[in-house]
Amino acid sequence: MTGGRTGTLEVSGGARLFFRSRGVENPRGRLLAVHGLGEHSGRLEALAACANRASLQFFALDLRGHGRSHGRRGHAGSFDRLLTDLDRFRRRTGDGEAKLPTVLLGHSLGGLIVGRYVQEFGFPSLAGAVLVAPFVDLAMRPPAWKLRLGALADRWVPALTMDNGIHSDLLFRTAEEKAARDQDPLVHRRVSARLWGDMRRQAEILVRRAGQSRVPVLLQLPGDDRVVSASASRDLATRLGGDTEVIEYEDAYHDLYRDPAAAAAAADLARWIARILEDRGGAGAGTAL
């Protein structure tokens, strides 16, 4: 992501997390974005531009073990740390702007983090949450032996990392995007046994507890997602009810905002944010997330 400002945030365990921001004059709100597994905040240019066009300040951090942040690549220690890191980041970036409504957006692993964050921390301080191709389940189930091996490693060697199996061919339709990711030194393909185990457990909690906090939700689902299960996300949407909007993008791959459908997705995002900001302060039904 070009332009804007960068900084670091000290969090639990003495780790320092890298973040980026891009402001606008007379902002009407804030968009905080959380990237997916193996990614980093520098690849969220399309979201930053969309936020600024909508007169929103934009903020994005590199998760633990990702990008320019501290930590072993693909390992976070625990999922709770990811949630408390996001809470610390939200509070830090809100200094001096307490009255600005905040929208959280998460892609893939980031979508799971945002969904669980809303359940634990979100209402009524958040204006809305956007889940883009969120991790609720995988598009294809791994072999049983691999799941058993992962469970054993999660218990006995939780920091052990392995290839996450996410190849660029699964993420993008264009050769340009595949090459850009493959050549980015800050992108990695690692995931620890503990993080993978936590992702599966937290996804189950996300679905099971759909109904315990109330925030407007937008789900943006690629129509040809080969990484996460779109049907599992649809099931989550039906459980949410309330102020939930689901938009699917035919033929789009997993990394929606780097897909040919990105312009349509950005337009839908801007429209949805404008609507929830207009509704904010009124008697909205909200969503049981």
Sequence and secondary structure as in RCSB ss.txt:
>XXXX:A:sequence
MTGGRTGTLEVSGGARLFFRSRGVENPRGRLLAVHGLGEHSGRLEALAACANRASLQFFALDLRGHGRSHGRRGH
AGSFDRLLTDLDRFRRRTGDGEAKLPTVLLGHSLGGLIVGRYVQEFGFPSLAGAVLVAPFVDLAMRPPAWKLRLG
ALADRWVPALTMDNGIHSDLLFRTAEEKAARDQDPLVHRRVSARLWGDMRRQAEILVRRAGQSRVPVLLQLPGDD
RVVSASASRDLATRLGGDTEVIEYEDAYHDLYRDPAAAAAAADLARWIARILEDRGGAGAGTAL
>XXXX:A:secstr
  SSEEEEEE GGG EEEEEEE  SS  EEEEEE  TT  GGG HHHHHHHHHTTEEEEEE  TTSTTSSSSTT 
 S HHHHHHHHHHHHHHHTTT TTS EEEEEETHHHHHHHHHIIIIITTTEEEEEEES  SSBSS   HHHHHHH
HHHHHH TT EEE    HHHH SSHHHHHHHHT TT   EEEHHHHHHHHHHHHHHHHTTTSSB  EEEEEETT 
SSB HHHHHHHHHHH SSEEEEEETT  S GGGSTTHHHHHHHHHHHHHHHHHHTTS     B 
